Each structure stands twice: as structure tokens, then as C-alpha cells.
């Protein structure tokens, strides 16, 4: 197996690119499709002490797995770093859980990191109570921790913690051993759906009043065009126009480059139709997309330097305004 994973120079063979730039070995496809035993490939990476990414120098034994250099997307780099405690009895299962999630592309790395932090919180407490094997942790230990959370966490937060532990439990049973107490998974699945829906609706942001929006929109367009206004106010106003017309996510806005607006002639309308290029990565897949530009985004050309909080750099956005 190891000979299949490494070449003569002891570097991993790579010919597959993951969605955020991480390069993976071909054998991962068999792992994803279920053709290999569940943890065989994970064990292999542990034995050779090397993760299967040619553009990263990460060893399985490292306490820090840093994937932040693998993407140019405007996302928080801290969300792409995993910290492990090698002295913990749960260090190896957690590392395999992370590697399993990345290789199978079940979830974005930054989302996976958030789930792992949640799981770590519980595993650290279990270990402090003397439970060093996850499958031997009793239901009472789970219930006690969740009961303690009732006075300090919202109900939907508690349910999210349960979901994260349920996913880790499923992974553990598939790759290590089954939980001794079969009622734990049922406990983690238990939630009040009606209560969750009530919380969801209560947390919704109220819609902008129909009569108010045109007044607001005219005001931000005026600020955007007025060269006497403060540059930061003009940038904010321009951003509001983009959001209102194109429905960008914040991070996607920072992918817009100079010269991103193009046009195609429409014989039916006998006029050019405008569109903007941007990069979308909603599902963890970086891809160039195009979006229609409304009449509010035409005629007058304006350039702004928009600072990116994530990268401390600036992206020059050039567009056409009415």
C-alpha cells in the first residue's frame, strides 16, 4: 500500500485537485467511493506520518494542521487551521476525523474546523472525568454536560453541539468501535423541531419596508456619485448598490477584479446586455460565474479601492454606474 502512495523520491503522487486548492492522491477516489476498508487509507497516512497533500508539508503527528496557504479565496485563514493536543487520548481519532472529512469532501474545511472545536470541547471534559476511550463514555456523562449548558446556551446552539457529536460518533463507530451505550446516538438525535422552527423565525431579519427602499436606494446612489463625499462613505454606498442589485455574499464581492464587467449584444432588445464576472464558492468549489448587471450599474465609470478585512489587502473594483 505504501508503495502505491509514495514515489522514489518519497513524495506523494498527486494528480487530483481539491476544491480549495489542496492536492490529493488518486487513491482517495477509492476511499470516497467506499471501495477500501473504512480506515485503511487513514491508517496508511498515520504510518507514513505524512498527509496526502503535495503542496503542504503536514505530518500526521503534527499538533498543528495548517491549510491556510492552499486557497486564495477571501475567507478567514484562522478557520483553515486545526490544533491538536498530542498528549490527549483523543488526538488520533480527532485527526482521522478531520482527514476523513477533508478527503471525502463532505464539508468545507472552515465548517469542519468549527465542528471539530465543538467536539473537542466535550472530549476534553470526558477525558478530565477519566473517560479516555470514546466508546466507553456513558450516556450520563453526555447528559450531564448538556444539562449544564441549558442555562448558558441557546437551544439551537445546544442542538448544533448534539449534531456535531452525532457526526463524530458515526465516524468513530465506522472506523474504531461501536459505542457501548446504544442509547447515546438516540439522545444526540433528540430535539424539539417545533422549538427550533420558532427560534429560526424569531431570528429572521425583518424585511425592508417597500415604501422605504426606493428612498434609501436613491440616497446611497447619490452618495456613491458625489465626489465631495468621504471616500469610505462612497465605498459603503457602492457596496450597498452591488448587494441590492446582484445579491453578492460579502466574500464574493472581494473576488471582483478590474475589468470584470462585459457586454453581449441582444438582437431581441437591440442593445447591449451587461454582466459581471465573480468567483463563487458557496459549496466549497471555487468557480467563475457571471451575473446580470442592472440598469443601476451602467453608464458612469467609477473606481474604488475596497479594503479586504480578511486579507488586509485591497481589491480594485471598477464598474459602471448610472
Beta strands, then each sheet from edge to edge (+ up, - down):
strand 1: 16-17
strand 2: 23-24
strand 3: 64-66
strand 4: 81-83
strand 5: 261-266
strand 6: 271-280
strand 7: 287-292
strand 8: 300-308
strand 9: 313-321
sheet 1: 1+ 2-
sheet 2: 3+ 4-
sheet 3: 5+ 6- 7+
sheet 4: 8+ 9-
end
